[in-house]
Amino acid sequence: MAATVKIREARLCDWPGIEALARRAPFTCLPMWNWRAFLTGASCVLTEESDRICGVLFASSDESPVAWVRLAAVEDHLDIGRWLDLSLLKLLGDLQALAVREVAWMDYGEWAGPYLSACGFRPLVEVVTLAKAGHGAPSAAAVGVTLRAARSADLEPIVAIDRAAFKPYWWRSKATLGRRAARASEFTVAERGGRVVGYTEWELHLPVAHLNRIAVHPDEQGQGLGRLLLNDVVHAAWRSGVEELSLNTQRHNRRARRLYDTFGFRATGDVAKVWTLHV
């Protein structure tokens, strides 16, 4: 890096420059999140060269001990390894002060992997994309279960389901779930005996749709509830005119893969490796 390069914390006035960098940079992570929605409990580290933003590394924890890198972008004239070393030094210090214990990075395109490994990150899981093109779905039933649209009062029980069903890497805060409920094409809960025991949320972008989350409380698993929820999503999507329904899952999540296989979901070949680093 040139001597004129400096590392600093982002300011509110930097957002247009950050977004411009994310659009033009050849090395960037996909915009999996609206990163501006995660400014609480976050660190945003900028690299500047002659007062021009040429690198950004942004991570936020979303009320979890794990912070995800939600935006990373760097111009190709910079040494990526050196940029990452300097940016991580400040990022980890910021996150440590916020009681974050681990940083996770989802590497699409595998451009970051060699540099992450050199910085001490370890591979955690591979996330694969599955897709289904067809209207058929196996029958499904779960005794005493009612499916209905989610309400604002359901968000806290849904947070509890996430905490019980998933590792902290995949937790969502109540605020994030509220944003998802506002944006989702359908946000559905499964209720048994007046208690929310599972949920799904998906987005429609005709002619395709994507299932963002399907979750069942561990106490209710193995009773056909996941099958019922997925059946509901498939039929709702095709009533909306969808030609292809996709979802993401961990490559070695055998229980989930068996369920998706019975519904005709097949791997698309898109894979992202998740790397983690203890703070």
GIQUI-V468613 format. One record per residue. N is the residue number from 0. RES is the residue in three letters. SS is DSSP state (@ for helix, = for strand, . for the rest). PHI is phi in whole degrees, 0 to 359 (999 if undefined). Layout:
{{N & RES & SS & PHI} {N & RES & SS & PHI}}
This chain:
{{0 & MET & . & 999} {1 & ALA & . & 288} {2 & ALA & . & 294} {3 & THR & . & 279} {4 & VAL & = & 282} {5 & LYS & = & 222} {6 & ILE & = & 249} {7 & ARG & = & 207} {8 & GLU & = & 283} {9 & ALA & . & 288} {10 & ARG & . & 241} {11 & LEU & @ & 303} {12 & CYS & @ & 290} {13 & ASP & @ & 275} {14 & TRP & @ & 304} {15 & PRO & @ & 301} {16 & GLY & @ & 294} {17 & ILE & @ & 295} {18 & GLU & @ & 294} {19 & ALA & @ & 295} {20 & LEU & @ & 298} {21 & ALA & @ & 300} {22 & ARG & @ & 283} {23 & ARG & @ & 260} {24 & ALA & . & 292} {25 & PRO & . & 286} {26 & PHE & = & 246} {27 & THR & = & 204} {28 & CYS & . & 270} {29 & LEU & . & 295} {30 & PRO & . & 285} {31 & MET & . & 289} {32 & TRP & . & 230} {33 & ASN & . & 282} {34 & TRP & @ & 297} {35 & ARG & @ & 295} {36 & ALA & @ & 285} {37 & PHE & @ & 246} {38 & LEU & . & 288} {39 & THR & . & 285} {40 & GLY & . & 63} {41 & ALA & = & 230} {42 & SER & = & 226} {43 & CYS & = & 233} {44 & VAL & = & 251} {45 & LEU & = & 254} {46 & THR & = & 251} {47 & GLU & = & 240} {48 & GLU & = & 228} {49 & SER & . & 53} {50 & ASP & . & 66} {51 & ARG & = & 245} {52 & ILE & = & 289} {53 & CYS & = & 233} {54 & GLY & = & 201} {55 & VAL & = & 214} {56 & LEU & = & 222} {57 & PHE & = & 234} {58 & ALA & = & 222} {59 & SER & = & 213} {60 & SER & . & 264} {61 & ASP & . & 52} {62 & GLU & . & 59} {63 & SER & . & 224} {64 & PRO & . & 289} {65 & VAL & = & 250} {66 & ALA & = & 258} {67 & TRP & = & 265} {68 & VAL & = & 286} {69 & ARG & = & 260} {70 & LEU & = & 206} {71 & ALA & = & 217} {72 & ALA & = & 208} {73 & VAL & = & 210} {74 & GLU & . & 285} {75 & ASP & . & 283} {76 & HIS & . & 277} {77 & LEU & . & 273} {78 & ASP & . & 284} {79 & ILE & @ & 298} {80 & GLY & @ & 299} {81 & ARG & @ & 292} {82 & TRP & @ & 303} {83 & LEU & @ & 292} {84 & ASP & @ & 305} {85 & LEU & @ & 291} {86 & SER & @ & 293} {87 & LEU & @ & 296} {88 & LEU & @ & 303} {89 & LYS & @ & 285} {90 & LEU & @ & 303} {91 & LEU & @ & 294} {92 & GLY & @ & 297} {93 & ASP & @ & 298} {94 & LEU & @ & 289} {95 & GLN & @ & 299} {96 & ALA & @ & 294} {97 & LEU & . & 264} {98 & ALA & . & 68} {99 & VAL & . & 283} {100 & ARG & . & 256} {101 & GLU & = & 207} {102 & VAL & = & 246} {103 & ALA & = & 240} {104 & TRP & = & 224} {105 & MET & = & 264} {106 & ASP & = & 261} {107 & TYR & = & 275} {108 & GLY & . & 82} {109 & GLU & . & 60} {110 & TRP & . & 286} {111 & ALA & . & 272} {112 & GLY & @ & 311} {113 & PRO & @ & 300} {114 & TYR & @ & 286} {115 & LEU & @ & 295} {116 & SER & @ & 300} {117 & ALA & @ & 294} {118 & CYS & . & 269} {119 & GLY & . & 99} {120 & PHE & . & 294} {121 & ARG & = & 238} {122 & PRO & = & 291} {123 & LEU & = & 255} {124 & VAL & = & 214} {125 & GLU & = & 250} {126 & VAL & = & 257} {127 & VAL & = & 247} {128 & THR & = & 259} {129 & LEU & = & 244} {130 & ALA & = & 217} {131 & LYS & = & 231} {132 & ALA & . & 238} {133 & GLY & . & 161} {134 & HIS & . & 271} {135 & GLY & . & 290} {136 & ALA & . & 206} {137 & PRO & . & 294} {138 & SER & . & 294} {139 & ALA & . & 208} {140 & ALA & . & 204} {141 & ALA & . & 217} {142 & VAL & . & 297} {143 & GLY & . & 74} {144 & VAL & = & 256} {145 & THR & = & 243} {146 & LEU & = & 259} {147 & ARG & = & 208} {148 & ALA & = & 292} {149 & ALA & . & 291} {150 & ARG & . & 240} {151 & SER & @ & 301} {152 & ALA & @ & 293} {153 & ASP & @ & 277} {154 & LEU & @ & 296} {155 & GLU & @ & 295} {156 & PRO & @ & 300} {157 & ILE & @ & 291} {158 & VAL & @ & 303} {159 & ALA & @ & 297} {160 & ILE & @ & 296} {161 & ASP & @ & 302} {162 & ARG & @ & 297} {163 & ALA & @ & 279} {164 & ALA & @ & 270} {165 & PHE & . & 236} {166 & LYS & . & 287} {167 & PRO & @ & 304} {168 & TYR & @ & 303} {169 & TRP & @ & 252} {170 & TRP & . & 293} {171 & ARG & . & 237} {172 & SER & . & 280} {173 & LYS & @ & 299} {174 & ALA & @ & 297} {175 & THR & @ & 295} {176 & LEU & @ & 297} {177 & GLY & @ & 297} {178 & ARG & @ & 294} {179 & ARG & @ & 295} {180 & ALA & @ & 297} {181 & ALA & @ & 287} {182 & ARG & @ & 262} {183 & ALA & . & 296} {184 & SER & . & 290} {185 & GLU & = & 216} {186 & PHE & = & 232} {187 & THR & = & 241} {188 & VAL & = & 246} {189 & ALA & = & 256} {190 & GLU & = & 238} {191 & ARG & = & 227} {192 & GLY & . & 60} {193 & GLY & . & 79} {194 & ARG & = & 243} {195 & VAL & = & 286} {196 & VAL & = & 238} {197 & GLY & = & 188} {198 & TYR & = & 199} {199 & THR & = & 222} {200 & GLU & = & 211} {201 & TRP & = & 215} {202 & GLU & = & 238} {203 & LEU & = & 256} {204 & HIS & = & 223} {205 & LEU & . & 313} {206 & PRO & . & 267} {207 & VAL & = & 238} {208 & ALA & = & 215} {209 & HIS & = & 229} {210 & LEU & = & 276} {211 & ASN & = & 279} {212 & ARG & = & 203} {213 & ILE & = & 226} {214 & ALA & = & 215} {215 & VAL & = & 228} {216 & HIS & . & 301} {217 & PRO & @ & 307} {218 & ASP & @ & 293} {219 & GLU & @ & 252} {220 & GLN & . & 287} {221 & GLY & . & 83} {222 & GLN & . & 240} {223 & GLY & . & 87} {224 & LEU & @ & 289} {225 & GLY & @ & 298} {226 & ARG & @ & 297} {227 & LEU & @ & 295} {228 & LEU & @ & 297} {229 & LEU & @ & 292} {230 & ASN & @ & 302} {231 & ASP & @ & 297} {232 & VAL & @ & 296} {233 & VAL & @ & 301} {234 & HIS & @ & 292} {235 & ALA & @ & 295} {236 & ALA & @ & 296} {237 & TRP & @ & 285} {238 & ARG & @ & 294} {239 & SER & . & 273} {240 & GLY & . & 93} {241 & VAL & . & 288} {242 & GLU & . & 262} {243 & GLU & = & 213} {244 & LEU & = & 244} {245 & SER & = & 240} {246 & LEU & = & 201} {247 & ASN & = & 242} {248 & THR & = & 206} {249 & GLN & = & 285} {250 & ARG & . & 305} {251 & HIS & . & 257} {252 & ASN & . & 278} {253 & ARG & @ & 296} {254 & ARG & @ & 298} {255 & ALA & @ & 294} {256 & ARG & @ & 297} {257 & ARG & @ & 297} {258 & LEU & @ & 298} {259 & TYR & @ & 294} {260 & ASP & @ & 299} {261 & THR & @ & 294} {262 & PHE & . & 267} {263 & GLY & . & 90} {264 & PHE & . & 283} {265 & ARG & = & 228} {266 & ALA & = & 296} {267 & THR & = & 269} {268 & GLY & = & 98} {269 & ASP & = & 280} {270 & VAL & = & 224} {271 & ALA & = & 230} {272 & LYS & = & 266} {273 & VAL & = & 263} {274 & TRP & = & 246} {275 & THR & = & 226} {276 & LEU & = & 218} {277 & HIS & = & 287} {278 & VAL & . & 278}}
